[in-house]
Amino acid sequence: MRVLTASPYLGAASLLIVSPAAAQFVGRPVYEPVPVASPYLGDSSLPGPGIGRELRNVRRGIERARETGELTRREARQLYREARLIDRAAERYGQGGLSALERRELETRARVLRESLARARTGKSRAGGKG
C-alpha cells in the first residue's frame, strides 16, 4: 500500500523535472531601450500658489513691514524692484506659454524674494531688540 500511495507524488515530481525550459511560466527579462519622456508632459510635483499670487503676498508683506518700521524705505524699494522684475519676466515668458523651466525659474525667484523679505524683517527686529 505504501508503494501505491507514494507513486502519484513521484509521477508529479518527475513531470516537473523533465519539463523543458520553454514550458516555464517566467521568462528571461528583456531590457529594451527606454524612450525619452516628452518635455510637454508634467511631472508629479504639485502646483504652487502661482506667480501672481506669490508676488501679491510679497508686496503686501513689504507694505506691512514698511508700515511697522521693520523695513527702511530703501530696503522696501529694493524688494519692490525685484518683484517688478519677476512680474515683467512672467509677462514676457507667458506670451508664448510657460515651459517647465521658465515656471521653475519664476517660482525660485519669487521664493528667494519672499525669503529676503523674511530675513530683512527678522534682522530689523533682532537689531532693534538688542539696542
C-alpha positions, 0 to 999 in steps of 0.5 A, a space after each residue: 500500500 505504501 508503494 501505491 500511495 507514494 507513486 502519484 507524488 513521484 509521477 508529479 515530481 518527475 513531470 516537473 523535472 523533465 519539463 523543458 525550459 520553454 514550458 516555464 511560466 517566467 521568462 528571461 527579462 528583456 531590457 529594451 531601450 527606454 524612450 525619452 519622456 516628452 518635455 510637454 508632459 508634467 511631472 508629479 510635483 504639485 502646483 504652487 500658489 502661482 506667480 501672481 499670487 506669490 508676488 501679491 503676498 510679497 508686496 503686501 508683506 513689504 507694505 506691512 513691514 514698511 508700515 511697522 518700521 521693520 523695513 527702511 524705505 530703501 530696503 522696501 524699494 529694493 524688494 519692490 524692484 525685484 518683484 517688478 522684475 519677476 512680474 515683467 519676466 512672467 509677462 514676457 515668458 507667458 506670451 508664448 506659454 510657460 515651459 517647465 523651466 521658465 515656471 521653475 525659474 519664476 517660482 525660485 525667484 519669487 521664493 528667494 524674494 519672499 525669503 529676503 523679505 523674511 530675513 530683512 524683517 527678522 534682522 530689523 527686529 533682532 537689531 532693534 531688540 538688542 539696542 
